[in-house]
Amino acid sequence: MFLYRDRSFEFVEVKSSSDKLNAKQKRWIADNSTFLHLPFRLVKLHRTMARH
């Protein structure tokens, strides 16, 4: 996901609590960290129990 707001941006990878990064995603994150330095965040979504 690409987020842009108030003249700033970041790349966000959104995963469910049971989902994992694949090899290409891990490589992109590593290369970004080493070479590009683009703002990046990994977000994990966790399902909560519904209230009744």
N, C-alpha and C positions, 0 to 999 in steps of 0.2 A: 504494500500500500504506500502511496505517496501522499503526504500531508503537507499542505501549504496554508499558512495563516500569518497575517501581519508581517509580510516580507521575510518570513523564515520558513524552512521546510525540514522534513525528515522522512526517511524511509522506515517503514514499520512492517515487520513480519508478524502476522497474527496467527497463533496456533491454539488449538484446543488443549486442554490439560493432558490428553493422551497422545497428541500429535507430536511428531519429532521432525527436526530439520533433516532434509536430505543432503546428500554429498555436495550437490551444486550450491545449495543455500549456504552450507558451512563454508565452502570455498569462497563464495562472494563476501560473506561476513569477514573472513580472514583477510582477503585481499583488500577489502574496503578499509579495514583497520590499519593495514600496513601501508597502502599506497594512496587511497583516495581521501580518507578521513571525512567521509560524508556522514551527516548525522543519521544514526540508525538506532532502532530500538526493537527488541523482541518482546512481544506481548503475549502472555498465556492467559486464555480465558478458562475459568473454572465454573462449572455448573453448580449452583446451590440448590438446596431442597426448597421446593415451593411451600409457602405458608398457606394453610387452610383455615 
